[in-house]
Amino acid sequence: MSETLIAALFVFVLASFAGFEVINKVPPTLHTPLMSGANAISGIAVLGALIIAGDKDWNVTVILGLVAVVFATINVVGGFLVTDRMLQMFKKKEAA
C-alpha cells in the first residue's frame, strides 16, 4: 500500500470517530437545526465531487466522484426537505 493511501485511510478513520462523537453528543432538539446548517457543507461536497468527476477519462476516480455527487445531492435535497418540514411546524395555521 502506498503511503498516501494509508494517510488517507488514517484521516478517514479519525474523521469517522470524531464525527460519531460530535453527532452522539447533540441533543435531539438541536439535531434538525444543525442538520439544516450542514447543508452548506454538503453543497461544498457536491462541488468537490463535481470537480473530481469532471475528468474526460473514465477511471476509478471519476466513478467515485460520480457516486459522491449522487450521494451528496441526495443529502442536500433531504436536508432541505427536513428543514422545510420543520419550518412548516412553526407556521400559524389559517382558520377554515
N, C-alpha and C positions, 0 to 999 in steps of 0.2 A: 504494500500500500504506500502511496506517496505521502509525503509529509503534509502536503496541502489538504488532502482528503482527511487525514487524521485530525488536523487542526479544525477543519470544518465540522467534522463529527463531534469533536470535543465542544465546540461552541454551540452546536445544536443541542447536545445533551444538557449543557449548563443552562441554556435558554429555556429548555423544556421544564427543567426543575424550577427555575426562577419563576416562570410563567404560572406553573401549577401552584406554587406557594402564594403568589400575589392574588390569583383568582380565588384560591381557597380562603383567604382572609377577608374577602369582600362580603359584607352582609347582603342578604337578598334584596333589601330595599334600595340599595345603591347599584345593583347589578345592571339593570336596564339603562339608567343614565350613563353609566361608564361604558356600556357596550355601544351606545349611540355615539359617544365621543371617539370610540375606537374605529368607527367607520372611516375617519380620515386616514388612519394608519393603514387600513385595508385598501383604501384608494391609492396610497403610495405603493402598496404591494402590487396592485394591478399595473401601475405604470412601470415598475421594475420588471415585472413578468413580461409585459409587452416589449420592453427593450431586449430582454433575453430571447424572446420568441421571434424577434424580428429578423433573424438571420435568414439568408436565402437558402442555405444548405440545410437539408433535413438531417439532424443528428440527435443524440440524446438530449443535449442542452435545449434545443428548440422544442422537442416534445415535452420535456419537463416544464419549460416556460409556458407552453400552451396549457398544460394541466394547471399550472399556477394561476394563469389568467382566469380559467374557468372557476376554480375554487375561490379565488379572491373576489370575483364578481358575484358569485353566489353569496359570499359572506357580506358584501356591501349591500346587496339588494335585501337580504334577510334582515340585516341590521336596520335598514330604513323602514322596512315593514313593521318590525317590532317597535321601533321608535314612534312610528305613526299610530300604531295601535295604543301605545302608552299615552300619547298625547290626546287621543280621542277619549280616553277615560276621564280627562280633566276638563273637557268642554262641557258647557252647560247644555242641558237637553231642552229643546224648544217644546213649549206646550202645544198639545194637539188641538 
